[in-house]
Amino acid sequence: MGAERSGPHGLGSLQTQVMEYIWQVGEATVSQVAEHLGRTKPVMYTTILAAMQRLERKGWLVHRAVGRAYVYRAARSREAAAGGLLRNLLERVFQGDPRQLVNQLLDQHPMSDAELAELRRLIEDYRRQKKQAREKQPRAEGADG
């Protein structure tokens, strides 16, 4: 077996497939993962076991014992993983400037008027939430207070 390519989360191809399946179903045993992944190409139980143990060591999976089997679940959500990936991309590729990222997205993925309107709505929702959070913060009493 050759070296696996690193996926978007810094995981190998097989590890990424395991995580995608676990995120999809919530939790699974090694046998269940091997059965699922084996539908598209032959895969050995021991290969899946090793991949899942590595994922657990890396902090991606946790397990609990059920009888003689271990049932694995994700230690971090897909959203949390995506957020980390996006922060990394933003820092490494766009020097931490989200405007550059959005500009590149708009250049590379032309959007319909409806999609642009949805983006505007998301930005306005974000502004509103930020303003509400500021208003809820207790005001610090000054020296003249």
C-alpha positions as CSV (number, residue, x, y, z in Angstrom):
1,M,0.0,0.0,0.0
2,G,1.4,3.4,-1.1
3,A,1.5,6.6,0.9
4,E,-1.9,8.3,1.1
5,R,-2.3,11.8,-0.1
6,S,-3.2,14.3,2.5
7,G,-6.8,15.4,2.3
8,P,-8.3,18.8,3.0
9,H,-8.2,18.3,6.8
10,G,-4.6,17.0,6.7
11,L,-6.0,13.4,6.8
12,G,-5.2,10.7,4.3
13,S,-7.8,9.6,1.8
14,L,-8.9,6.6,3.8
15,Q,-9.1,8.6,7.0
16,T,-11.2,11.2,5.3
17,Q,-13.6,8.5,4.0
18,V,-13.8,7.1,7.6
19,M,-14.6,10.6,9.0
20,E,-17.2,11.3,6.3
21,Y,-19.0,8.1,7.1
22,I,-18.9,8.6,10.9
23,W,-20.2,12.2,10.4
24,Q,-23.0,10.8,8.3
25,V,-24.1,8.0,10.6
26,G,-23.1,9.4,14.0
27,E,-21.3,6.4,15.3
28,A,-20.1,3.0,14.0
29,T,-17.9,0.0,14.8
30,V,-14.9,-0.9,12.7
31,S,-16.9,-3.7,11.1
32,Q,-19.6,-1.3,10.0
33,V,-17.1,1.2,8.6
34,A,-15.3,-1.7,6.8
35,E,-18.6,-3.0,5.4
36,H,-19.6,0.5,4.1
37,L,-16.3,1.4,2.6
38,G,-15.9,-2.2,1.1
39,R,-19.0,-1.5,-1.1
40,T,-16.9,0.6,-3.4
41,K,-13.5,-1.2,-3.3
42,P,-12.1,-4.1,-1.3
43,V,-10.7,-3.0,2.0
44,M,-9.4,-5.1,4.9
45,Y,-10.8,-4.9,8.4
46,T,-7.3,-4.4,9.8
47,T,-6.7,-1.5,7.5
48,I,-9.8,0.2,8.7
49,L,-9.0,-0.6,12.4
50,A,-5.5,1.0,12.0
51,A,-7.0,4.1,10.3
52,M,-9.6,4.5,13.0
53,Q,-6.9,4.0,15.8
54,R,-4.8,6.7,14.1
55,L,-7.8,9.0,13.9
56,E,-8.4,8.5,17.6
57,R,-4.8,9.3,18.5
58,K,-5.0,12.5,16.4
59,G,-8.2,13.5,18.3
60,W,-10.7,13.0,15.5
61,L,-12.5,10.0,17.0
62,V,-13.4,8.7,20.5
63,H,-14.7,5.3,21.3
64,R,-16.8,3.5,23.9
65,A,-16.9,-0.2,24.6
66,V,-20.1,-2.1,23.8
67,G,-19.5,-5.7,24.7
68,R,-16.4,-6.7,22.8
69,A,-16.7,-4.1,20.2
70,Y,-15.6,-0.4,20.2
71,V,-18.2,2.1,18.9
72,Y,-16.5,5.2,17.5
73,R,-17.9,8.7,17.1
74,A,-16.5,11.9,15.9
75,A,-14.6,14.0,18.5
76,R,-15.2,17.1,16.5
77,S,-18.1,18.0,14.2
78,R,-17.7,18.4,10.5
79,E,-18.4,22.2,11.0
80,A,-15.6,22.5,13.6
81,A,-13.2,20.6,11.2
82,A,-14.3,22.9,8.3
83,G,-13.8,26.0,10.5
84,G,-10.3,24.9,11.3
85,L,-9.6,24.2,7.7
86,L,-10.9,27.6,6.7
87,R,-8.9,29.4,9.3
88,N,-5.8,27.6,8.1
89,L,-6.6,28.5,4.5
90,L,-7.3,32.1,5.4
91,E,-3.9,32.5,7.2
92,R,-1.7,30.5,4.8
93,V,-3.2,31.6,1.4
94,F,-4.8,34.9,2.0
95,Q,-2.6,36.4,4.8
96,G,-5.5,36.4,7.2
97,D,-7.6,38.8,5.0
98,P,-11.1,37.5,4.5
99,R,-11.8,40.1,1.8
100,Q,-9.2,38.4,-0.4
101,L,-10.8,35.0,0.2
102,V,-14.3,36.3,-0.7
103,N,-12.9,38.1,-3.8
104,Q,-11.2,34.9,-4.9
105,L,-14.5,33.0,-4.3
106,L,-16.5,35.5,-6.4
107,D,-13.9,35.4,-9.2
108,Q,-13.7,31.6,-9.3
109,H,-17.4,30.8,-8.7
110,P,-19.7,33.2,-10.4
111,M,-23.0,33.5,-8.4
112,S,-26.5,34.1,-9.5
113,D,-28.4,37.1,-8.2
114,A,-30.3,34.9,-5.8
115,E,-27.0,33.5,-4.4
116,L,-25.6,37.1,-4.0
117,A,-28.8,38.1,-2.3
118,E,-28.4,35.2,0.1
119,L,-24.8,36.3,0.9
120,R,-26.1,39.8,1.6
121,R,-28.7,38.4,4.0
122,L,-26.0,36.4,5.7
123,I,-23.8,39.5,6.1
124,E,-26.8,41.5,7.5
125,D,-27.6,38.7,9.9
126,Y,-24.0,38.6,11.1
127,R,-24.0,42.4,11.6
128,R,-27.3,42.2,13.6
129,Q,-26.0,39.4,15.8
130,K,-22.7,41.3,16.4
131,K,-24.7,44.5,17.3
132,Q,-27.0,42.5,19.7
133,A,-24.0,40.9,21.4
134,R,-22.4,44.3,21.9
135,E,-25.6,45.7,23.4
136,K,-25.8,42.8,25.9
137,Q,-22.3,43.4,27.2
138,P,-22.4,45.1,30.6
139,R,-21.0,48.6,30.4
140,A,-17.8,49.0,32.4
141,E,-18.0,51.7,35.0
142,G,-15.5,54.4,34.5
143,A,-13.5,56.3,37.2
144,D,-16.0,59.1,37.1
145,G,-19.1,56.8,37.5
